[in-house]
Amino acid sequence: MLALIAAVPLETEWLRSLLPPLEVRRCAGLPLYRGRSFGQDLFLLHTGPGKANAAAALAALLENNRPEAVLLFGCGGAYPGSGLEIGDLALATQEIFGDEGVLTHEGFADLEQMNLAHLRHCGRTYFNHFCLDGDLQKKTTPLLEHHAALRNRRLVAGPFVTVSCCTGTQAAGVEIARRTGGVCENMEGAAAALVCTRYRVPLLEIRGISNLAAERDRPRWDLEGAARNAQEAIAAILEEWQPTERRA
């Protein structure tokens, strides 16, 4: 069983058009879709936007179900210097809580500098950074590279940054990229990474680039196209997915 997670229905609309009628259950007060397609048993859940929604919905799902992996997808903004443009694809190698910390006269200090852990689990301490599943990345990267090349899109793998306050100026985008090394901004991924770490479920995250995380230029955004690109990438993964032995 695989769990497909996105923030809002726009980010799954095309993929749902390929699926047969799905059983609808409830999860944390939200519709939870369950069925079989692409040769896989699937859950599909819209968490709602933002870190709080993502954490609450995904924790409720994983408390009662243990999928082989969580596949998180949707739209994201590309940071300056990432090499990404609108229409490209980004694959997360890690997730970073970008604005959990404190602003000081010397600049931003993250939770590690505050000695305030997000999570202590299985002998490890997690502050702002959560590495995503390396095995899943190795398994899917060649497929995604081929998929992107066929569609004349760029695929960039790197750190994603999750924020509550989205970037709307060039200066802010440059600063966050410098501070984190991030390539892509979003509003849910780090919360999902925290929950998946707690429940020991592998997480893969793919974003279609809808905008640049710089000067806010809404007319240039392409949310629909970015959502479609991410869904097509997920479909390509599902078509080739080979179940693996459950981890201890």
Number of C-alpha atoms within 10 A of each C-alpha: 17 20 23 20 24 25 23 14 15 16 26 23 14 17 16 15 9 11 12 10 13 16 12 14 12 11 19 14 9 14 15 19 20 19 16 16 15 15 11 15 13 19 23 21 25 22 25 19 15 18 21 15 19 24 22 17 22 23 21 14 19 19 9 9 12 16 18 17 21 24 20 22 27 29 31 29 28 30 29 23 13 17 12 23 18 21 22 23 28 28 24 24 20 23 28 25 26 25 19 17 17 12 11 8 5 6 8 16 14 19 19 15 12 11 9 14 13 16 15 11 12 9 5 7 13 17 21 22 23 22 17 22 20 13 11 15 18 10 13 18 16 11 15 22 16 14 18 18 12 9 10 11 18 18 23 19 18 17 24 35 30 26 21 16 11 17 21 15 14 15 14 17 24 17 13 21 24 13 11 15 18 27 26 32 30 26 24 28 34 27 25 27 30 26 22 22 20 15 14 17 18 19 27 24 27 26 31 34 29 25 27 27 28 19 14 15 12 10 7 11 17 16 20 16 18 25 27 21 28 29 25 18 21 21 16 17 19 17 12 12 15 11 11 8 7 10 8 4
